Amino acid sequence: MAWRNFLKLLTVLLVICAGVLLFSCKRSANNPKPQVARNLTPGLSEDLTALARKHGQHTLVIADSSEGSQEAKNVEELIAKAFEAGDWRVVRSVIPRSLIHGLHCTYPKGSEGFRDDLLNVFQQKGLPIKCEERKNFDPAFIRASSYFTLEVGVKS
């Protein structure tokens, strides 16, 4: 029952985020800003897409806790698009706190292979990331919906 409530809450959050995104797109279309082309990390997107395909279809909840950092937003978007290209469902979120510095992930029990591969991809690109097993969750929910979180914060 708890996982159903969580899924309902997640659906409401997605609808709210979609509305904000549509409003933001309409607003930015009226005030275009010059785009600066920047290659964040060569090959990162391709490596993350390959990682996502290797580990099957799951859900990635990606959260921005950078309080408006454009660089963090760019990294978040690159990661989200890479996992979407790997057939994962991606849920984008914003956390109004800056407790995370850099990249932080959580994963469900039994997903150590994914954790190791994710750490390897980011470390090869020179991007530090901390990963930890998610604790204190309903085991029935974790079996029903295997999801991972990735939080992008400001660099410390």
Buried (B, 14 or more C-beta within 10 A) or exposed (E): EEBEEBEEEBEEBEEEBEEEEEEEEEEEEEEEEEEEEEEBBEEBBEBBBBBBBEBEEBBBBBBBBBEEBEEBBBBBBBBBBBBBBBEBEBBBBBBEEBEBBBBBBBBBEEBEEBBEBBBEBBEEBEBEBEBEEBEEBEEEBBEEBBBBBBBBBBEE
